[in-house]
Amino acid sequence: MKPRIHIIGGPGSGKTYIAAKLAEHFGIPAYGLDDLFWDSSTPTYGIRTDASERDRKLAAIISGEGWIIEGVYYQWLAPSFDTADFIIALTPSVWVRHWRVVRRFLSRKIGRIPSKHESLADLRQLLRWSQTYDRNNLVRARQFIANRGRELVTCRTVDDLLIATQAPNTVHPPPTAS
């Protein structure tokens, strides 16, 4: 059976990198939630995808046999959390995350990786939001996941994550409907 893994974490926490490594390790596809949440067909950065289209795409992904979904979001992801075998929170320090966000921004600006057309103002806004992610969004995401009867496994490193996704006693079947 192929695992279904949902990874959350603040900007720059390594979600995309780790999702790619796990996808290779398990031979399953990885999906970035930014690709569902933001409308890439618009010429400007920061336009949201229509919620019904976003939810339709999510449903198509989670209907698959095995997958990895990664992103900072939680409020619209109940179907993914309910279906996942593992729900992982990546929690490197905020300073590590900030360094990675700035490095990624600069790599996009010089053309080393594909651009999302962010501005310097967008970078500042992302860093400000990232500064409060752990005490605001992550706390609310933990509660949201707990309210669904699911366990969130916290990992600071890739090794932590590989151990968590290999341990058979950490697999939790989705909750049953009452």
Secondary structure by P-SEA (a helix, b strand, c coil): cbbbbbbbbccccaaaaaaaaaaaaacbbbbbccccccccccccccccccaaaaaaaaaaaaaccccccccccccccaaaaaaccbbbbbbccaaaaaaaaaaaaaaaaacccccccccaaaaaaaaaaaaaccccaaaaaaaaaaaacbbbbbbccaaaaaaaaacccccccccccc
